[in-house]
Amino acid sequence: MGKRIGILTFHNGINYGAYFQCFSLYKHLESLGHQPEVINYKSFSFWFKEKKHLLYNKPKYHRSWEVLWKNFKKIRQFKIAQKEIVNSPLTFSHSKINDLSHKYDFIVVGSDIVWCFDDDLIGFDPIYFGYYLNPKKLISYAPSFGPTSPEVNLSDEIKKGLLKFDNISVRDENSKNIIDRNLHISPPVVLDPTFLIDDLNKYGKPIKDDGYILVYSYHTPKKYIKYLKKYAKNEGLKLIAVGYYCDWCDKNILNISPFKWLTFFKNASLVITSTYHGTIFSLLNRKPFVTIDNKPTHYKTGQLLKSFKINNRLINSLPDFKEQINTEINYKSVEKYMNKETEKSKSYLNESLL
């Protein structure tokens, strides 16, 4: 009989990657015969800051009412998508989580940067470090400290919380080094949950566009834009930005559902991204891509590409950008490492759930 498993992660942010890492872990656990449920918790402070940033961050390219309308429509799309997974009742309360946690055989903390305690938006929340959680067994699957320095000295409170976990895994080498240095534990590095599903595209919704370069990037330096526009024109391809507004693209699609967002990767001729999950979905769809390096995602994206032996796709200069756009990816070789790492990740999760 399947186990009752609570998933504690950043599941309800208005972010495509965050949604699919939670959705994928949920569906994978369900496919194993378990009874997963997303623990519908977020601190009020985090929840408020997140909504404020989304609704009141006014880009220069829109009047405020247009921004609000688009963002409300985007939130609605995510609320509909949340119905695809079972959630516990929403709470901001630590004591209610404490009461709820007793019903689970396992609680899985992660994926995402749930341990990035020094981030201004996230902050330190003891829930994600094991406090107030009382399942029969507590494990982590692919959490991350994000861009936190590998030289950080964790507080005694954080270390005490992490020692409550029966099994710990992390998503990147930086997080592994932080755990190793502070707790003298060497946790395995596992893949993001989106690698655990055999075919995520079966959940996608059809789109009409074809013959385009997909831009999923919040950080695209001008030196790359000039070359990319010229490249797209020479190749007869449109530039379509999805999720983040790019005034230099031919088309911007901002307020779509996660499942429609998914399909834009499947049909793209090339992907330009500066995000971790933009990189992942390029890989999952076997697409040519380049990832623009940036501080918030450097550790996790760099480690991912390094593990697949294609770390040259993480670019820092215009010459590298030009070279990688015009260089094919040997996906036959990539799949060898991808399959190996996927099996290791599944094995860790299966063994932890015994």
C-alpha positions as CSV (number, residue, x, y, z in Angstrom):
1,M,0.0,0.0,0.0
2,G,1.3,3.5,-0.9
3,K,2.6,5.8,1.8
4,R,1.0,9.2,2.8
5,I,3.6,11.7,1.7
6,G,3.5,15.5,2.4
7,I,5.5,17.7,0.0
8,L,6.8,20.9,1.4
9,T,8.2,23.3,-1.2
10,F,7.5,26.6,-2.9
11,H,4.6,25.3,-4.8
12,N,2.3,28.2,-5.3
13,G,4.5,31.1,-6.5
14,I,3.6,32.6,-9.8
15,N,6.6,31.0,-11.4
16,Y,6.6,28.3,-14.1
17,G,9.7,26.5,-13.0
18,A,8.5,26.4,-9.3
19,Y,5.2,25.1,-10.4
20,F,6.6,22.2,-12.5
21,Q,9.2,21.1,-10.0
22,C,6.3,20.6,-7.5
23,F,3.9,19.1,-10.0
24,S,6.6,16.7,-11.2
25,L,7.5,15.4,-7.8
26,Y,3.8,15.0,-7.0
27,K,3.1,13.0,-10.2
28,H,6.2,10.9,-9.8
29,L,5.2,9.9,-6.2
30,E,1.7,9.2,-7.4
31,S,3.1,7.0,-10.2
32,L,4.9,4.9,-7.6
33,G,1.5,4.1,-5.9
34,H,1.9,6.6,-3.0
35,Q,-0.6,9.2,-1.8
36,P,1.1,12.6,-2.1
37,E,-0.3,15.9,-0.9
38,V,1.2,19.3,-1.1
39,I,1.5,21.0,2.3
40,N,-0.1,24.3,1.5
41,Y,2.1,26.5,3.6
42,K,4.0,29.7,3.2
43,S,5.0,32.3,5.8
44,F,2.7,35.3,5.7
45,S,5.7,37.6,5.2
46,F,7.0,35.6,2.2
47,W,3.4,35.4,0.7
48,F,2.9,39.1,1.1
49,K,6.2,40.1,-0.4
50,E,5.7,37.8,-3.3
51,K,2.2,39.2,-4.2
52,K,3.4,42.8,-3.7
53,H,6.3,42.3,-6.1
54,L,4.1,40.7,-8.7
55,L,1.2,43.1,-8.6
56,Y,3.0,46.4,-7.9
57,N,6.3,46.0,-9.7
58,K,5.6,48.4,-12.6
59,P,7.8,48.0,-15.6
60,K,8.4,51.0,-17.7
61,Y,6.8,49.5,-20.8
62,H,3.3,49.5,-19.3
63,R,0.8,51.7,-17.6
64,S,0.0,50.4,-14.1
65,W,-3.5,49.3,-14.9
66,E,-2.2,47.1,-17.7
67,V,0.4,45.5,-15.4
68,L,-2.2,44.8,-12.8
69,W,-4.6,43.3,-15.3
70,K,-2.0,41.0,-16.9
71,N,-0.7,39.9,-13.5
72,F,-4.2,39.1,-12.2
73,K,-4.8,37.0,-15.3
74,K,-1.5,35.2,-14.8
75,I,-2.4,34.5,-11.1
76,R,-5.7,33.1,-12.3
77,Q,-4.0,30.7,-14.7
78,F,-1.7,29.4,-11.9
79,K,-4.7,29.0,-9.5
80,I,-6.4,26.8,-12.1
81,A,-3.2,24.8,-12.6
82,Q,-2.9,24.2,-8.8
83,K,-6.1,22.2,-9.0
84,E,-4.1,19.4,-10.8
85,I,-2.5,18.5,-7.5
86,V,-4.0,17.8,-4.0
87,N,-3.3,20.5,-1.5
88,S,-3.9,20.6,2.2
89,P,-5.8,23.7,3.5
90,L,-3.8,26.9,3.2
91,T,-2.2,28.0,6.4
92,F,0.5,30.5,7.6
93,S,0.6,28.9,11.0
94,H,3.5,26.9,12.4
95,S,1.3,25.2,15.0
96,K,-1.2,24.1,12.4
97,I,1.6,22.6,10.3
98,N,2.8,20.8,13.5
99,D,-0.6,19.3,13.9
100,L,-1.0,18.4,10.2
101,S,2.4,16.8,9.9
102,H,1.5,13.9,12.2
103,K,-0.7,12.4,9.5
104,Y,2.1,11.8,7.0
105,D,4.3,8.7,6.8
106,F,6.9,10.9,5.1
107,I,7.4,14.6,4.5
108,V,9.6,15.5,1.6
109,V,11.2,19.0,1.8
110,G,12.2,20.4,-1.6
111,S,12.9,21.0,-4.4
112,D,13.6,24.7,-4.9
113,I,15.7,27.2,-2.9
114,V,13.8,26.5,0.3
115,W,17.0,26.7,2.3
116,C,18.1,30.2,1.0
117,F,17.7,31.8,4.4
118,D,19.7,34.9,3.6
119,D,17.5,36.0,0.7
120,D,15.5,39.2,1.3
121,L,12.3,37.8,-0.2
122,I,12.5,34.3,1.4
123,G,14.2,34.9,4.7
124,F,14.7,32.2,7.4
125,D,11.7,30.0,8.0
126,P,12.3,27.2,10.5
127,I,9.6,25.0,8.8
128,Y,11.8,24.3,5.9
129,F,14.6,23.3,8.2
130,G,12.6,20.6,9.9
131,Y,11.0,22.5,12.8
132,Y,7.3,21.8,13.5
133,L,7.4,18.7,11.3
134,N,6.6,15.4,12.9
135,P,6.1,12.7,10.2
136,K,7.3,9.1,10.7
137,K,10.3,10.1,8.4
138,L,11.6,13.4,7.2
139,I,13.6,13.6,4.0
140,S,14.8,16.3,1.6
141,Y,14.7,16.0,-2.1
142,A,16.8,18.5,-4.1
143,P,16.5,21.6,-1.9
144,S,19.0,24.4,-2.5
145,F,20.7,27.2,-0.6
146,G,20.6,29.2,-3.9
147,P,23.4,31.7,-4.2
148,T,24.3,31.6,-0.5
149,S,28.1,31.6,-0.2
150,P,29.7,28.2,0.2
151,E,31.8,29.7,3.0
152,V,28.7,30.6,5.1
153,N,28.7,29.5,8.8
154,L,25.2,28.1,9.5
155,S,23.6,29.1,12.7
156,D,23.1,26.6,15.5
157,E,19.4,26.8,14.9
158,I,19.7,25.8,11.2
159,K,22.2,23.0,11.9
160,K,20.0,21.6,14.7
161,G,17.0,21.6,12.3
162,L,18.9,19.9,9.4
163,L,20.0,17.2,11.8
164,K,16.3,16.3,12.2
165,F,16.3,14.9,8.7
166,D,16.5,11.2,8.2
167,N,17.9,11.5,4.7
168,I,19.3,14.6,3.0
169,S,19.9,15.3,-0.7
170,V,20.5,18.6,-2.4
171,R,20.2,20.1,-5.9
172,D,23.7,21.5,-6.5
173,E,27.3,21.3,-5.4
174,N,27.2,24.6,-3.6
175,S,24.5,23.3,-1.3
176,K,26.4,20.0,-0.9
177,N,29.5,21.9,0.2
178,I,27.5,24.0,2.7
179,I,26.1,20.9,4.3
180,D,29.5,19.1,4.2
181,R,31.3,22.1,5.7
182,N,28.8,22.7,8.5
183,L,27.5,19.3,9.4
184,H,30.3,17.0,8.1
185,I,27.7,15.2,6.0
186,S,28.2,14.6,2.3
187,P,24.7,14.5,0.8
188,P,24.0,13.2,-2.7
189,V,23.3,15.8,-5.5
190,V,20.1,14.8,-7.2
191,L,18.3,16.2,-10.2
192,D,15.4,18.6,-10.2
193,P,12.1,16.7,-10.0
194,T,11.2,17.7,-13.5
195,F,13.6,15.0,-14.7
196,L,11.6,12.3,-12.8
197,I,8.7,12.3,-15.3
198,D,9.2,10.4,-18.5
199,D,7.2,12.8,-20.7
200,L,6.1,16.1,-19.2
201,N,5.0,17.3,-22.6
202,K,1.9,15.1,-22.4
203,Y,0.5,17.7,-20.1
204,G,1.1,20.6,-22.5
205,K,-1.5,22.5,-24.4
206,P,-1.1,23.1,-28.2
207,I,0.0,26.4,-29.5
208,K,-0.3,28.0,-33.0
209,D,3.2,29.5,-33.3
210,D,6.1,27.8,-35.1
211,G,9.4,29.0,-36.6
212,Y,10.5,30.9,-33.6
213,I,13.3,31.4,-31.1
214,L,12.0,31.1,-27.6
215,V,13.3,33.8,-25.1
216,Y,12.7,32.9,-21.5
217,S,15.0,35.3,-19.8
218,Y,14.9,38.1,-17.2
219,H,18.5,39.0,-17.9
220,T,19.6,39.5,-21.5
221,P,22.6,41.9,-22.0
222,K,22.3,44.3,-24.9
223,K,25.5,42.9,-26.5
224,Y,23.6,39.6,-27.0
225,I,20.4,41.2,-28.1
226,K,21.9,42.9,-31.1
227,Y,23.5,39.7,-32.4
228,L,20.4,37.6,-31.7
229,K,18.1,39.9,-33.6
230,K,20.4,39.7,-36.6
231,Y,20.6,35.9,-36.3
232,A,16.8,35.6,-36.1
233,K,16.4,37.7,-39.2
234,N,18.9,35.7,-41.2
235,E,17.3,32.4,-40.2
236,G,13.8,33.7,-40.9
237,L,12.7,33.1,-37.3
238,K,10.5,35.2,-34.9
239,L,11.7,36.1,-31.4
240,I,9.0,35.1,-28.9
241,A,9.4,36.0,-25.2
242,V,7.3,34.0,-22.8
243,G,7.0,34.8,-19.1
244,Y,9.3,37.8,-19.0
245,Y,8.8,40.9,-21.1
246,C,11.5,41.7,-23.7
247,D,10.7,44.8,-25.7
248,W,13.2,43.7,-28.4
249,C,11.3,40.5,-29.2
250,D,8.7,40.3,-32.0
251,K,6.1,38.9,-29.6
252,N,5.6,38.8,-25.9
253,I,3.3,36.3,-24.2
254,L,3.2,36.9,-20.4
255,N,0.0,35.7,-18.8
256,I,-0.3,32.1,-20.0
257,S,-1.0,28.9,-18.0
258,P,2.0,26.6,-17.0
259,F,0.8,23.9,-19.4
260,K,0.7,26.3,-22.4
261,W,4.2,27.6,-21.3
262,L,5.4,24.1,-21.4
263,T,4.6,23.6,-25.1
264,F,6.6,26.7,-26.2
265,F,9.8,24.7,-25.4
266,K,8.6,21.7,-27.4
267,N,8.1,23.7,-30.6
268,A,11.0,26.2,-30.4
269,S,13.8,26.2,-33.0
270,L,16.3,27.6,-30.4
271,V,16.0,28.7,-26.7
272,I,17.7,31.7,-25.1
273,T,17.4,31.6,-21.3
274,S,18.9,33.0,-18.2
275,T,17.0,30.7,-15.8
276,Y,17.5,27.3,-14.3
277,H,14.3,25.8,-15.4
278,G,14.6,27.4,-18.9
279,T,17.8,25.3,-19.1
280,I,16.1,22.2,-17.9
281,F,13.2,22.4,-20.2
282,S,15.5,23.0,-23.1
283,L,17.3,19.8,-22.2
284,L,14.1,17.8,-21.7
285,N,13.0,18.8,-25.2
286,R,16.4,18.2,-26.7
287,K,16.6,21.8,-28.0
288,P,19.6,23.8,-29.0
289,F,20.0,26.5,-26.4
290,V,22.3,28.9,-24.6
291,T,22.0,29.9,-21.0
292,I,23.1,33.4,-20.0
293,D,25.1,33.2,-16.8
294,N,23.9,35.2,-13.8
295,K,24.5,35.2,-10.1
296,P,21.1,34.0,-8.7
297,T,21.3,30.8,-10.8
298,H,25.0,30.3,-11.4
299,Y,25.7,27.5,-8.9
300,K,22.7,25.3,-9.8
301,T,22.7,25.8,-13.6
302,G,26.5,25.5,-13.8
303,Q,26.4,22.2,-11.8
304,L,23.6,20.8,-13.9
305,L,25.3,21.5,-17.2
306,K,28.6,20.3,-15.9
307,S,27.1,17.0,-14.9
308,F,25.8,16.5,-18.4
309,K,29.2,17.5,-19.9
310,I,27.9,20.6,-21.7
311,N,29.0,23.4,-19.4
312,N,30.0,25.4,-22.4
313,R,26.3,26.2,-22.9
314,L,26.5,28.5,-19.9
315,I,27.9,31.7,-21.5
316,N,29.6,34.8,-20.2
317,S,30.8,36.6,-23.3
318,L,29.6,37.6,-26.8
319,P,32.1,35.4,-28.6
320,D,30.9,32.4,-26.5
321,F,27.3,33.4,-27.2
322,K,27.9,33.5,-31.0
323,E,29.8,30.2,-30.9
324,Q,27.2,28.3,-28.9
325,I,24.2,29.5,-30.9
326,N,25.9,28.1,-34.0
327,T,27.1,24.8,-32.4
328,E,24.9,21.7,-32.3
329,I,24.4,19.8,-29.0
330,N,25.3,16.1,-29.2
331,Y,22.2,14.9,-27.4
332,K,23.1,11.3,-27.9
333,S,26.0,11.9,-25.5
334,V,24.0,14.2,-23.2
335,E,21.3,11.5,-22.8
336,K,23.9,9.1,-21.5
337,Y,24.7,11.3,-18.5
338,M,21.1,12.5,-18.2
339,N,19.8,8.9,-17.9
340,K,22.5,8.0,-15.4
341,E,21.8,11.0,-13.2
342,T,18.0,10.4,-13.4
343,E,18.3,6.8,-12.3
344,K,20.6,7.9,-9.4
345,S,18.0,10.5,-8.3
346,K,15.1,8.0,-8.5
347,S,17.1,5.5,-6.5
348,Y,17.8,8.0,-3.8
349,L,14.1,8.9,-3.5
350,N,12.9,5.2,-3.6
351,E,15.4,4.2,-1.0
352,S,14.5,7.1,1.3
353,L,10.8,6.2,1.1
354,L,11.4,2.7,2.5
